[in-house]
Amino acid sequence: MNPSLVQIISVVVGGLLAITGGLVSTLVLERQRRVVDARNLALAFKGEITALVEHIEERNYLNRIAQVIEQIESTRQPFYMPFHLRFRYDRVYDGNVARIGVLKGKLPELIPLFYTRLTSVLEDFVSIGDGSYASLELDILLRVYRDMHHFIEVVVDLGHHILREIDRDYDFA
């Protein structure tokens, strides 16, 4: 074979190998970066959701609401649980909602559902505490408290489910 042709083929093959190597390494590094980014995001959500669920459980909100329901039923007098929201409890969610699609499995669906339901419960708490519900009939006020109790149970259960999903999907357990 002609030495010039061998030299040209060597240069072309070498160039192709260099381009392929560069492309493959770039793709592998990018994939690894996405995996690490998703894992870090999952860990951040795990922390925030754990804090929220534990806060609800440690403060015993379900029992408090059950006691208020019993009190209203026995006295037939309205009671408006004081509640003031002084802090935002969804900073991780709010700061990362646009990136939630990088998470594995059903997490991109479950996490917004958790925060939406939690926000709904907080809105009811605020409305009870600020007097917005003061004009409700007693039976309707009772219904609001019963619904809040149910929704808090749903939020806590969903939070625990999400935490199990994160642990399973990202091997955090």
Order of alpha helices (4+ residues) and beta strands (2+ residues): alpha-alpha-alpha-alpha-alpha
